[in-house]
Amino acid sequence: MSKTSIGLDKVQSAELANKLNELLATYQVFYTNVRGYHWNIKGVNFFELHAKFEEIYTDLITKVDEVAERILTLGYVPNNAYSQYLEVSRIKEDIAVSGAQECLSGTLQGLKTLLEQQREILTLAGEADDDSDDRQHKDGQANGQGRSEPAKELDVTRGTSPLPRPASTPSQGMPLLPEGVWAIQL
């Protein structure tokens, strides 16, 4: 079995990098949608939603960078063209949406899609014995920095991943959903 420079199986790493590029695409399209909600929101809840959407898209751009860097760490190239993103994103462009209900619905559906997609990737990462997040998590806890324990439920909370960590499947450095996002139920 051929190994990558970080000790993972090359075939499994290629599959993982491909799925991460799909996740990158989904994040990018979702980021653009949320940015549009921020710009175009109208109605009585304008100020609250305008601020919340800015908070979400600001955090999403950090997650985009984390996914791209993970692809690079695996030894592959992250896609960087919007045309590539539109081909594989699981979220479609949400154009000229301005109503609060539509914007909130698009946001919640986007978060649900990201959760589902990340769960699939967590499984692949576990099969590839890619436990980089476990190492990072332990290192962060040892020096008093880093993330708190992952959430065990689907509540999206500050600084934690909403993804349950399967007992036999370590994560591989999956990005977290935006901080400050309200709890959702799937």
Sine and cosine of phi, psi and omega as CSV:
sin_phi,cos_phi,sin_psi,cos_psi,sin_omega,cos_omega
0.00,0.00,0.80,-0.60,-0.01,-1.00
-0.99,0.13,0.68,-0.73,-0.07,-1.00
-0.92,-0.39,0.46,-0.89,0.10,-0.99
-0.99,0.16,0.06,-1.00,0.01,-1.00
-0.91,0.42,-0.32,0.95,0.05,-1.00
-0.97,-0.24,0.23,0.97,0.14,-0.99
1.00,0.08,0.28,0.96,0.01,-1.00
-0.98,-0.20,0.41,-0.91,0.07,-1.00
-0.87,0.49,0.74,-0.67,-0.07,-1.00
-0.90,0.43,-0.64,0.77,-0.02,-1.00
-0.92,0.40,-0.71,0.70,0.02,-1.00
-0.92,0.40,-0.60,0.80,0.04,-1.00
-0.91,0.42,-0.63,0.78,0.02,-1.00
-0.89,0.45,-0.68,0.73,0.03,-1.00
-0.90,0.43,-0.68,0.74,0.02,-1.00
-0.90,0.44,-0.69,0.72,0.02,-1.00
-0.89,0.46,-0.63,0.78,0.04,-1.00
-0.88,0.47,-0.72,0.70,0.02,-1.00
-0.92,0.39,-0.57,0.82,0.07,-1.00
-0.93,0.37,-0.57,0.83,0.09,-1.00
-0.91,0.42,-0.57,0.82,0.09,-1.00
-0.92,0.39,-0.65,0.76,0.05,-1.00
-0.90,0.43,-0.66,0.75,0.06,-1.00
-0.84,0.55,-0.69,0.72,0.02,-1.00
-0.88,0.47,-0.70,0.71,0.00,-1.00
-0.89,0.46,-0.69,0.72,0.06,-1.00
-0.87,0.50,-0.69,0.72,-0.05,-1.00
-0.90,0.43,-0.69,0.72,0.01,-1.00
-0.93,0.38,-0.66,0.75,0.03,-1.00
-0.89,0.45,-0.69,0.72,0.06,-1.00
-0.82,0.58,-0.74,0.68,-0.02,-1.00
-0.90,0.43,-0.64,0.77,0.05,-1.00
-0.88,0.48,-0.74,0.67,-0.03,-1.00
-0.91,0.41,-0.59,0.81,0.06,-1.00
-0.88,0.47,-0.66,0.75,0.05,-1.00
-0.90,0.43,-0.64,0.77,0.06,-1.00
-0.87,0.50,-0.69,0.72,0.00,-1.00
-0.85,0.52,-0.71,0.70,-0.03,-1.00
-0.94,0.33,-0.61,0.79,-0.23,-0.97
-0.97,-0.26,-0.06,1.00,-0.07,-1.00
-0.86,0.52,0.65,-0.76,0.03,-1.00
-0.73,-0.69,0.34,-0.94,0.12,-0.99
0.90,-0.43,-0.08,-1.00,-0.11,-0.99
-0.91,0.41,-0.44,0.90,0.00,-1.00
-0.99,-0.11,0.33,0.94,-0.08,-1.00
-0.76,0.65,-0.81,0.58,-0.15,-0.99
-0.89,0.45,-0.70,0.71,0.00,-1.00
-0.90,0.43,-0.73,0.68,-0.05,-1.00
-0.95,0.32,-0.63,0.78,0.04,-1.00
-0.83,0.56,-0.73,0.68,0.01,-1.00
-0.92,0.39,-0.67,0.74,-0.02,-1.00
-0.90,0.43,-0.69,0.72,0.01,-1.00
-0.90,0.44,-0.59,0.81,0.06,-1.00
-0.90,0.43,-0.67,0.74,0.04,-1.00
-0.86,0.50,-0.69,0.72,-0.03,-1.00
-0.92,0.38,-0.76,0.65,-0.07,-1.00
-0.93,0.36,-0.49,0.87,0.07,-1.00
-0.90,0.43,-0.66,0.75,0.03,-1.00
-0.95,0.31,-0.59,0.81,0.00,-1.00
-0.87,0.50,-0.61,0.79,-0.03,-1.00
-0.91,0.42,-0.53,0.85,0.09,-1.00
-0.91,0.40,-0.66,0.76,0.01,-1.00
-0.91,0.42,-0.62,0.79,0.05,-1.00
-0.84,0.55,-0.73,0.68,-0.01,-1.00
-0.89,0.45,-0.65,0.76,0.01,-1.00
-0.89,0.45,-0.66,0.75,0.01,-1.00
-0.91,0.42,-0.72,0.70,-0.01,-1.00
-0.88,0.48,-0.66,0.75,0.02,-1.00
-0.92,0.40,-0.56,0.83,0.04,-1.00
-0.92,0.40,-0.65,0.76,0.05,-1.00
-0.86,0.50,-0.70,0.72,0.04,-1.00
-0.88,0.47,-0.66,0.75,0.02,-1.00
-0.87,0.49,-0.58,0.81,0.03,-1.00
-0.96,0.29,-0.18,0.98,0.04,-1.00
0.99,-0.13,0.33,0.94,-0.03,-1.00
-0.84,-0.54,0.10,-1.00,-0.07,-1.00
-0.96,-0.29,0.82,-0.58,0.05,-1.00
-0.96,0.30,0.64,-0.77,0.09,-1.00
-0.90,0.43,0.55,-0.84,-0.02,-1.00
-0.68,-0.73,0.17,0.99,0.02,-1.00
-0.96,-0.28,0.69,-0.72,-0.01,-1.00
-0.88,0.48,-0.53,0.85,0.05,-1.00
-0.88,0.47,-0.59,0.81,0.07,-1.00
-0.92,0.39,-0.65,0.76,-0.01,-1.00
-0.89,0.45,-0.70,0.71,-0.04,-1.00
-0.90,0.43,-0.46,0.89,0.01,-1.00
-0.93,0.36,-0.56,0.83,-0.14,-0.99
-0.86,-0.50,-0.14,0.99,-0.01,-1.00
-0.88,0.48,0.62,-0.79,0.08,-1.00
-1.00,0.07,-0.09,1.00,0.05,-1.00
-0.92,-0.39,0.70,-0.71,0.04,-1.00
-1.00,-0.03,0.37,-0.93,0.06,-1.00
-0.88,0.47,0.67,-0.74,0.05,-1.00
-0.93,-0.37,0.98,-0.19,-0.19,-0.98
-0.98,-0.18,0.73,-0.68,0.12,-0.99
0.84,0.54,0.63,0.78,0.06,-1.00
-1.00,0.00,0.74,-0.67,-0.03,-1.00
-0.69,-0.72,-0.21,0.98,0.01,-1.00
-0.98,0.20,0.63,-0.78,-0.05,-1.00
-0.83,0.56,-0.73,0.68,-0.05,-1.00
-0.89,0.46,-0.66,0.75,0.02,-1.00
-0.92,0.40,-0.68,0.73,0.00,-1.00
-0.91,0.42,-0.69,0.72,0.02,-1.00
-0.92,0.40,-0.66,0.75,0.04,-1.00
-0.88,0.47,-0.69,0.73,0.04,-1.00
-0.90,0.44,-0.61,0.79,0.02,-1.00
-0.92,0.39,-0.75,0.66,-0.01,-1.00
-0.90,0.43,-0.64,0.76,0.04,-1.00
-0.90,0.43,-0.63,0.78,0.04,-1.00
-0.89,0.45,-0.69,0.72,0.04,-1.00
-0.90,0.45,-0.65,0.76,0.04,-1.00
-0.88,0.48,-0.69,0.72,0.01,-1.00
-0.88,0.47,-0.69,0.72,0.03,-1.00
-0.89,0.46,-0.65,0.76,0.05,-1.00
-0.86,0.51,-0.75,0.67,-0.01,-1.00
-0.88,0.48,-0.70,0.71,-0.04,-1.00
-0.92,0.39,-0.65,0.76,0.02,-1.00
-0.92,0.40,-0.61,0.79,0.05,-1.00
-0.87,0.50,-0.67,0.74,0.04,-1.00
-0.87,0.49,-0.68,0.74,-0.02,-1.00
-0.94,0.35,-0.59,0.81,0.07,-1.00
-0.86,0.51,-0.64,0.77,0.03,-1.00
-0.90,0.44,-0.73,0.68,0.03,-1.00
-0.87,0.49,-0.68,0.74,0.00,-1.00
-0.88,0.47,-0.65,0.76,0.04,-1.00
-0.90,0.44,-0.67,0.75,0.03,-1.00
-0.90,0.43,-0.47,0.88,0.00,-1.00
-1.00,0.00,0.05,1.00,-0.07,-1.00
0.84,0.54,0.58,0.82,0.02,-1.00
-1.00,-0.06,0.98,-0.19,-0.07,-1.00
-0.90,-0.43,0.54,0.84,-0.07,-1.00
-0.85,0.53,-0.59,0.80,-0.01,-1.00
-0.92,0.39,-0.59,0.81,0.05,-1.00
-0.88,0.48,-0.70,0.71,0.02,-1.00
-0.90,0.44,-0.70,0.71,-0.01,-1.00
-0.90,0.44,-0.65,0.76,-0.02,-1.00
-0.89,0.46,-0.74,0.68,-0.01,-1.00
-0.90,0.44,-0.68,0.74,0.03,-1.00
-0.88,0.48,-0.69,0.72,0.00,-1.00
-0.89,0.45,-0.65,0.76,0.00,-1.00
-0.94,0.35,-0.58,0.81,-0.05,-1.00
-0.90,0.43,-0.57,0.82,-0.03,-1.00
-0.98,-0.21,0.18,0.98,0.06,-1.00
0.99,0.17,0.12,0.99,0.02,-1.00
-0.89,-0.45,-0.10,-0.99,0.07,-1.00
1.00,-0.03,-0.16,-0.99,-0.11,-0.99
-1.00,0.06,0.38,-0.92,0.10,-1.00
-0.98,0.18,0.09,-1.00,0.00,-1.00
-0.85,0.53,0.60,-0.80,0.04,-1.00
-0.88,0.48,0.59,-0.81,0.04,-1.00
-0.91,0.42,0.54,-0.84,0.00,-1.00
-1.00,-0.09,-0.19,0.98,0.00,-1.00
-0.86,-0.52,-0.06,-1.00,-0.06,-1.00
-1.00,0.04,0.29,0.96,0.10,-1.00
-0.96,0.29,0.72,-0.70,0.05,-1.00
-1.00,-0.10,0.94,-0.35,-0.10,-0.99
-0.83,-0.56,0.29,-0.96,-0.04,-1.00
-0.85,0.52,0.80,-0.60,0.17,-0.98
0.96,0.29,0.13,0.99,0.01,-1.00
-0.80,-0.59,0.40,-0.91,0.05,-1.00
-1.00,0.06,0.69,-0.73,0.05,-1.00
-0.98,0.17,0.01,1.00,-0.05,-1.00
-1.00,0.05,0.84,-0.55,0.11,-0.99
-0.92,0.38,0.65,-0.76,0.00,-1.00
-1.00,-0.03,0.94,-0.34,0.04,-1.00
-0.84,0.55,0.61,-0.80,-0.09,-1.00
-0.83,0.56,-0.63,0.78,-0.05,-1.00
-0.98,-0.21,0.13,0.99,-0.07,-1.00
-0.80,-0.60,0.99,-0.13,0.06,-1.00
-0.95,0.32,0.44,-0.90,0.04,-1.00
-0.99,0.13,0.15,-0.99,-0.01,-1.00
-0.82,-0.58,0.72,0.69,0.05,-1.00
0.99,0.15,0.56,0.83,-0.03,-1.00
-0.91,0.41,0.63,-0.77,0.06,-1.00
-0.93,0.37,0.41,-0.91,0.03,-1.00
-1.00,-0.05,0.36,-0.93,0.12,-0.99
-0.95,0.30,0.28,-0.96,-0.11,-0.99
-0.83,0.56,0.65,-0.76,0.06,-1.00
-0.92,0.39,0.55,-0.83,0.08,-1.00
0.99,0.17,0.04,1.00,0.02,-1.00
-0.96,0.29,0.66,-0.75,-0.02,-1.00
-0.92,0.39,0.35,-0.94,-0.01,-1.00
-0.91,0.42,0.57,-0.82,0.05,-1.00
-0.77,-0.63,0.40,-0.92,0.11,-0.99
-0.88,-0.47,0.71,-0.71,0.04,-1.00
-0.98,-0.17,0.00,0.00,0.00,0.00
